[in-house]
Amino acid sequence: MEQTSTNNLAHIDRWQKNRQKAFKTISPEGKVVKYLGKEFLVFPETFWPFTDSQPLVKSFKIKPGESVLDVGTGSGVIAIFACYGGASKVTAVDINPAAIKSAKHNAKLHGFDKLMRVKKSNLFQALEGEQFDVITANLPFRNKPAHDVVASSQWDTDFKTNTQFFAEVGKYLKPEGRIYFSQSNFGATDEIKALAKAAGLTVRTLASAAADKAETKKFYAFVMRRAKQPGE
């Protein structure tokens, strides 16, 4: 899987910083963002729906009646598409209060406020041992210091969020469950695969999409399952 050069990383840095500024400077009433033919409202300091989650949203499969947990939900787009996909129960969590406000608004906007529960939580903290058929996650891609909650939607200080996710996710995933996980060519893809393997998970690339013709910003969706043990 291709990695981003040093020159391109400088470009990515500028692009991400500009996006963080944009996330902060919209009207308090919010901004409407069009995403895969649907509209979502984002309040200030919420990560906007973008190409990064599209490989996951376009390719993940939800069987009728399955329960879904979306970790780091942001505006709620992945969780809402899980509702459209036929899930019987969807839980969306985020540590950012602005994201919680945006996701709750969008759940109601799309008519899923009864089906989709939105909770403020640092990863799995508020879930009290629940287990899910499907866990989705679009966590910050890069191991880079984040100075505030907006930056932490793109950067993961000391890679703590991603490391904790894989250390704990097995407790919340049903035995035959699966994880759909987003990453990028400018992110810590190799580290993610290593964390998943250490957690006893297999990793398969499900889909990819680029945000620009030069493919300097390319995004991936992985599907992860528990590895079969010898004798199973």
N, C-alpha and C positions, 0 to 999 in steps of 0.2 A: 504494500500500500504506500503510495507516494507521500513523501514528507515535504514540508515547505522550507525553502531556502532562507538564509539569514536576511537577504534583501526583501524577500516577500514577507517575512515576519515583521519587519519594520513597517511595511504597508499595512499588515493586519493590525498591528498595534494602533496606528493612526485611525484606521477604520473603526476598530472597537471603541476607542476613546470618543470618537465622534458620535457613535451610536449611543454610548452611555450619556453623553451630553444631551442628545435628542430625547432619550427616555425621561430625562429630568425636566425638560423645558417646555413640555406640552401644556395645554390649558388644564386647569384643575378639573374641568368637566370631562377630560379625556379626549382621546383621538380614536377615530374609527380606522381600523386596518383591515383590508381585504386579504383573505387567505383561502386559497383553494375554493374559490367561488362563494365563500361565506364572509360575513362581516363580524368583527370582534371589536370590542371597545377596550382600550388600554388606558388606565389612569397613570398619572406621573409616577415614575420610578418602577414601572413594570416593563419587563422584557417583551419586545414586540414579536408577534408571529412572523416567521421568516423561513427562508429555504432550509435552514438547518434541521428543522423537524419534519420536512416534507417526505424524505425517504421513509421515515418511520410511519407517518400518518397514511401515506399512500399504500404501504405494503403490509402493515400489521393486520393480523386476522383475529377477530374476536368472535368466538362461537356464541350463539344465542344462550343467554343465561349465565355467562361467565362473569366473575367479579374482577374488577380492574383497579389497580392502584397506580396513580400517576405521581411520581416524585419530582419535586421542583416544577410545579405545574405552570408557573408564570401566569399568562393570561387565560390558561385553561384549555388551550386548543386541543392538545392530545387527548385529554380527558373527555372533552366534548365530542371529538370524533369517535372515541370509544363508545360513547352513548349512542351515536348514530350507527355504530357497528353492531349493536344488539346486546351490549352488556346489560346484566340485570342489576348490577350495583357498581358505581364508580366512586372512588375516593380520590380526591386531589389534594395534595399537601404542598406547602411552601413555607419558608421561613420569613418571607418578605410580606409585611402587612399590606403593601400596595398591590402585590400580586394576588393576595387573598381577596381583596376588594374587587379587582378586575375579574378574577375567575368566578366569583359569586355572581357578579353582574352578567357575565357571558353565559353562565349556566341557565340563568333565568331568561336571558335574551333568546336562547335557543330552545327553551321549553323543557330543560332538563333539571330544573332546580329541585325536583322531588327525587330524581334518580341519582343525581350527582351531589355528593357531600364534599364540601371544601373545608379543610382544617389547617390552621397554622401549626406547623410542626417542623422541627429540625430533622429532616429525613423521616425516620420511623418513630420518633420519640412519642408522638401522641396516639399511636395505633394500638397499644395495649394487647399485643400478641395476636392480632388478626392475621389471617392468611388469605392470599389472593391467587386466582388462576393465572392472572397476567399482571406483571409489573412493568410499567413504562418509565423511562427516565431520559430527560434531556438536560443533563447536568453541565456545569461550566467545563469547557473543553481543555483549558490550559492551566498548567501549574505555574501560576503567576500571582504575586501579592494583590489582593483586592482591598481597597481602602474604604469601601462602603458597600451597602447592600446592593446597589445597582451594579457596581463593578463585579460583585460576587455572582452575578448572573452569567458572567463570561469567564471570570478568572477564579481559580480555586487555590487559595493560599496554602502552600505546602502540600497541596493535593489531598487535604484532609477530608473534604466532602466525598470525593470519589472513593478514597480508601475506606472510609466508614461505611459507605453504601455497600461495597462488596463484602465487608466484614460482617454485616448484619442482614443482608437481603435474604439469605437462606431461611431465616426464621419466619419470614413473612410470605414466602412463596410456597404454595401447595406442592406436594411431592411430584406431581406431573406438570407443574406450572412452567411458565416461560417468561423471559424478560426481553423486552425490546428496548434497545439502548442506542442513543445518538452519539456520534463523534464526528471529527473532521480531519482533513489532511494537515491542518495547522495546530491540531490538538495532540494530546498525549495518548495516541492510539495504541502504541506498543505497551505502555504502562497499563492501560485499561484491559488489554487482553491478558496481561500477566496477572492482574488482580482477579480477573474472572476465573482464570485457570486455577489460581491458588484457592479460590472459593469453591472449587469443584464443579465449575461450569464449562460447558463447551461453547464456542463462539463461532457463529457463521455470519458472513456478510449477507444482508438481506437485500439492500438496495443502496443507490447513491444518487446524488444530484449536485450540480454545480450552480453557484449563484452568479457566475460570470463566464464569458466565452473562453477566457484563458484558463479557467479552472483553478485559479489561485485560491478560491474558496470552494472547496468540495466537501460535501457532507455525506455521512454514512449512517445506515441503520444496521445494527447487529441484532441477531436473535440468539439468546443464550438459554441453555437448558442444563439441568444436572447431568453430569457425566455418568454413564453406566459404570457400576463397579464390577470388578471381576466376579463371574459366577451369576450375575443377574440376567 
